[in-house]
């Protein structure tokens, strides 16, 4: 099966300007940001004058934390908009101590797939589950497309952030769950609950709300097995998305084939962003399954 390489088509308020030397230079709205990027192994294409003009630069103090060096022009919080033929979403961004700003722009590819898939379902009110849901972009896309959405993340602060994004978009009735995704899925299996659409975007490493340890390669197989039991037997779609160095799209494909053998369509590939400088930056792999009656 062919490996797809997908990049967002509809961003106007986000741009990858350049990347290299383990860093990336991005524009979020009117502000430019320099952050670490472990997959940018090559030299930058643009000169230091372009990079030095950034509004803010993240400087790491440890592998997971650091500080922002600001020019003074950029606020601590601001908003950007994503607009396509089927989605119109706004997001609150902020400078966090762990280099993130509250959004993964390459995920717009998955937002579009979610919206298209939900609108293609025959049920009147599709049930959608977002696992490891972060600040809720996929949840917003699903809700805007008409789904009944359950959003699960183990960190209370990012669930609050997701709720802020819901209100920013004048949406309502997303179900917020602060919980360890693995434990939540197992409870849902025991309850016999099912969903028409699911996305899971597990981290390479992480911790649950009570310190539960997560390591992707040790736990993802059991998780995918459990998640596939939550898929509606009549019609469903599932997205497995991972950002982990060395994790192949073929791994995602094999997991989905193993645990969802009745699906009518299986896809795999990479997500990437194309920089203004002309270089392409890989940002994770995905596997997708779809079943239609």
C-alpha positions as CSV (number, residue, x, y, z in Angstrom):
1,X,0.0,0.0,0.0
2,X,1.3,3.5,-0.9
3,X,2.5,5.8,1.9
4,X,0.8,9.2,1.6
5,X,2.6,12.4,2.5
6,X,0.0,15.1,3.4
7,X,0.4,18.8,4.2
8,X,-2.4,21.3,5.1
9,X,-3.9,23.2,2.3
10,X,-5.9,26.0,3.9
11,X,-3.7,27.8,6.4
12,X,-3.4,31.6,5.9
13,X,-2.7,32.6,9.5
14,X,0.0,30.0,10.0
15,X,3.2,29.5,8.1
16,X,6.4,27.5,8.5
17,X,9.0,30.0,7.3
18,X,12.2,27.9,7.6
19,X,13.7,25.0,9.7
20,X,17.1,23.6,10.3
21,X,19.8,23.1,13.0
22,X,17.2,21.4,15.1
23,X,14.9,24.5,15.1
24,X,11.9,25.9,13.2
25,X,10.9,29.4,12.5
26,X,7.1,29.8,12.3
27,X,4.5,32.5,11.9
28,X,1.3,32.3,14.0
29,X,-0.9,35.2,12.9
30,X,1.3,38.3,12.9
31,X,4.0,36.9,15.3
32,X,7.0,34.9,14.4
33,X,8.3,32.2,16.8
34,X,11.5,30.1,17.0
35,X,11.2,26.7,18.7
36,X,13.2,23.5,18.9
37,X,12.5,20.8,16.3
38,X,14.4,17.5,16.7
39,X,13.7,16.4,13.1
40,X,15.2,19.4,11.4
41,X,18.6,17.8,10.9
42,X,19.8,20.0,8.0
43,X,21.1,23.6,7.9
44,X,18.5,26.4,7.6
45,X,17.9,27.8,4.2
46,X,17.3,31.4,5.2
47,X,20.0,33.6,6.8
48,X,20.5,34.8,10.3
49,X,18.8,38.1,9.6
50,X,15.5,36.3,9.0
51,X,15.8,34.2,12.1
52,X,17.0,37.0,14.3
53,X,13.9,39.0,13.4
54,X,11.6,36.5,15.2
55,X,9.4,38.0,17.9
56,X,10.1,35.3,20.4
57,X,12.6,32.4,20.8
58,X,12.3,29.4,23.0
59,X,15.5,28.6,25.0
60,X,15.5,25.2,26.6
61,X,16.7,24.6,30.2
62,X,16.1,20.9,30.1
63,X,14.7,18.3,27.6
64,X,11.2,19.3,28.5
65,X,11.2,22.9,29.8
66,X,12.6,26.3,29.0
67,X,12.0,30.0,28.8
68,X,10.9,32.4,26.1
69,X,13.1,35.3,25.0
70,X,10.7,37.9,23.7
71,X,11.2,41.1,21.7
72,X,8.5,42.8,23.6
73,X,6.0,42.9,20.7
74,X,4.4,39.5,21.3
75,X,1.7,39.1,24.0
76,X,1.5,36.2,26.3
77,X,-1.8,35.2,24.6
78,X,-3.2,35.8,21.2
79,X,-5.6,34.2,18.7
80,X,-5.5,32.8,15.1
81,X,-8.0,31.4,12.7
82,X,-8.2,28.4,10.5
83,X,-10.7,28.7,7.6
84,X,-11.4,26.1,4.8
85,X,-14.3,25.1,2.7
86,X,-15.9,23.1,5.6
87,X,-14.3,24.5,8.8
88,X,-14.0,27.9,10.4
89,X,-12.1,27.6,13.7
90,X,-10.4,30.0,16.1
91,X,-7.7,29.1,18.6
92,X,-6.2,30.8,21.6
93,X,-2.5,30.5,21.7
94,X,-0.1,31.0,24.5
95,X,3.6,30.7,25.3
96,X,4.1,27.6,27.6
97,X,7.1,26.5,29.6
98,X,7.4,23.3,27.5
99,X,7.9,25.0,24.0
100,X,4.3,24.5,22.8
101,X,1.9,27.3,21.9
102,X,-1.4,25.3,22.1
103,X,-1.7,24.1,18.5
104,X,-0.1,21.6,16.1
105,X,-0.7,23.2,12.6
106,X,0.1,20.0,10.6
107,X,-3.0,18.4,12.3
108,X,-5.2,20.5,10.1
109,X,-5.0,17.5,7.7
110,X,-6.7,15.4,10.3
111,X,-9.3,18.1,11.2
112,X,-10.4,18.1,7.5
113,X,-10.6,14.2,7.5
114,X,-12.7,14.3,10.7
115,X,-15.1,16.8,9.3
116,X,-15.5,15.0,6.0
117,X,-15.9,11.6,7.7
118,X,-18.5,12.9,10.1
119,X,-20.5,14.5,7.4
120,X,-20.4,11.3,5.4
121,X,-22.0,9.2,8.2
122,X,-25.6,8.2,7.9
123,X,-26.4,8.6,11.6
124,X,-28.1,11.8,12.6
125,X,-25.8,12.5,15.7
126,X,-22.5,10.8,15.3
127,X,-20.5,10.1,18.5
128,X,-16.9,11.2,18.4
129,X,-14.1,10.5,20.8
130,X,-10.8,12.5,21.0
131,X,-8.1,10.8,23.1
132,X,-5.0,12.6,24.3
133,X,-7.0,15.5,23.1
134,X,-4.8,18.4,24.2
135,X,-6.3,21.9,23.6
136,X,-9.1,20.4,21.5
137,X,-8.7,21.3,17.8
138,X,-9.9,17.9,16.7
139,X,-12.8,18.2,19.2
140,X,-13.8,21.6,17.7
141,X,-13.6,20.3,14.2
142,X,-15.9,17.3,15.1
143,X,-18.3,19.5,17.0
144,X,-18.5,22.0,14.2
145,X,-19.2,19.2,11.7
146,X,-22.2,18.1,13.9
147,X,-20.9,15.3,16.1
148,X,-21.5,14.6,19.8
149,X,-18.0,15.0,21.2
150,X,-16.2,13.4,24.1
151,X,-12.8,15.0,24.8
152,X,-10.2,13.1,27.0
153,X,-6.9,14.4,28.4
154,X,-5.1,13.8,31.6
155,X,-4.0,17.4,32.2
156,X,-6.7,19.6,33.7
157,X,-5.1,22.9,32.5
158,X,-5.2,21.9,28.8
159,X,-8.8,20.7,29.1
160,X,-9.6,24.2,30.5
161,X,-7.7,25.6,27.5
162,X,-9.8,23.4,25.2
163,X,-13.0,24.7,26.9
164,X,-11.8,28.2,26.3
165,X,-11.4,27.4,22.6
166,X,-14.9,25.9,22.5
167,X,-16.3,29.2,23.8
168,X,-14.2,31.2,21.5
169,X,-15.9,29.3,18.6
170,X,-19.4,29.7,20.1
171,X,-19.8,26.0,20.3
172,X,-21.4,24.1,23.1
173,X,-21.9,20.7,24.8
174,X,-18.5,19.0,24.4
175,X,-18.1,16.5,27.1
176,X,-14.8,17.1,29.0
177,X,-13.0,14.2,30.7
178,X,-9.8,14.8,32.8
179,X,-8.5,11.2,32.9
180,X,-5.8,8.8,31.8
181,X,-6.8,7.8,28.3
182,X,-5.9,4.2,28.7
183,X,-8.0,3.7,31.8
184,X,-10.9,5.7,30.2
185,X,-10.9,3.5,27.2
186,X,-10.9,0.3,29.2
187,X,-13.9,1.6,31.2
188,X,-15.8,2.5,28.0
189,X,-15.2,-1.1,26.7
190,X,-16.7,-2.5,29.9
191,X,-19.6,-0.2,29.6
192,X,-20.3,-1.3,26.0
193,X,-20.1,2.3,24.7
194,X,-19.3,2.8,21.0
195,X,-18.3,5.8,18.8
196,X,-18.6,6.5,15.1
197,X,-15.3,8.4,15.0
198,X,-12.2,8.3,17.1
199,X,-8.8,10.0,17.0
200,X,-5.9,9.1,19.2
201,X,-2.7,11.1,19.2
202,X,-0.6,9.5,22.0
203,X,2.7,11.1,23.1
204,X,6.0,9.2,22.9
205,X,6.3,9.6,26.7
206,X,3.8,11.0,29.3
207,X,2.2,10.7,32.6
208,X,-1.5,10.4,33.7
209,X,-3.2,12.6,36.3
210,X,-2.0,10.3,39.1
211,X,1.5,9.8,37.8
212,X,0.8,6.8,35.5
213,X,3.7,6.3,33.1
214,X,3.2,6.1,29.4
215,X,5.7,4.9,26.9
216,X,4.4,4.6,23.3
217,X,6.1,1.5,22.1
218,X,5.2,-0.4,25.2
219,X,1.6,0.4,25.4
220,X,0.2,1.5,22.0
221,X,-0.6,-2.1,20.8
222,X,-2.9,-2.8,23.8
223,X,-4.5,0.7,23.5
224,X,-5.3,0.3,19.8
225,X,-6.8,-3.1,20.5
226,X,-9.1,-1.6,23.1
227,X,-9.9,1.5,21.1
228,X,-11.0,-0.7,18.1
229,X,-13.6,-2.3,20.4
230,X,-15.2,1.1,20.8
231,X,-15.9,1.5,17.1
232,X,-19.5,1.3,16.1
233,X,-20.0,-2.0,14.2
234,X,-22.1,-0.4,11.4
235,X,-20.0,2.5,10.3
236,X,-17.0,4.2,11.8
237,X,-13.6,5.9,11.2
238,X,-10.5,5.9,13.3
239,X,-7.3,8.0,13.1
240,X,-4.1,6.9,14.8
241,X,-1.6,9.8,14.8
242,X,1.8,9.7,16.4
243,X,4.8,12.0,16.7
244,X,7.8,9.8,17.7
245,X,11.2,9.7,16.2
246,X,11.7,6.4,14.4
247,X,8.0,5.4,14.5
248,X,7.0,4.3,11.0
249,X,3.7,4.7,9.2
250,X,3.8,1.0,8.5
251,X,3.7,0.3,12.3
252,X,0.4,2.3,12.4
253,X,-0.9,0.4,9.4
254,X,0.0,-3.0,10.9
255,X,-1.7,-2.1,14.3
256,X,-4.9,-1.0,12.6
257,X,-5.0,-4.1,10.3
258,X,-4.5,-6.4,13.3
259,X,-7.2,-5.0,15.5
260,X,-9.8,-3.7,13.0
261,X,-9.7,-6.4,10.2
262,X,-13.3,-5.7,9.1
263,X,-12.6,-2.1,8.0
264,X,-13.2,-1.4,4.3
265,X,-10.4,1.1,3.9
266,X,-6.9,1.4,5.5
267,X,-4.6,4.3,4.9
268,X,-1.2,5.3,6.2
269,X,1.3,8.1,5.7
270,X,3.2,11.1,7.1
271,X,2.2,14.6,8.0
272,X,4.5,17.4,7.0
273,X,4.7,21.1,6.6
274,X,6.2,22.8,3.6
275,X,8.4,25.8,4.6
276,X,8.5,29.1,2.7
277,X,12.2,28.4,2.3
278,X,11.4,25.3,0.2
279,X,12.3,22.5,2.7
280,X,9.7,20.0,3.9
281,X,9.5,19.1,7.6
282,X,8.1,15.7,8.7
283,X,5.9,15.9,11.7
284,X,4.5,12.5,12.5
285,X,2.8,9.5,11.0
286,X,-0.8,8.4,10.8
287,X,-3.0,5.4,10.1
288,X,-6.7,5.6,9.2
289,X,-9.4,3.1,8.9
290,X,-12.9,3.6,7.6
291,X,-15.9,1.3,7.6
292,X,-19.2,1.9,5.7
293,X,-22.3,-0.3,5.6
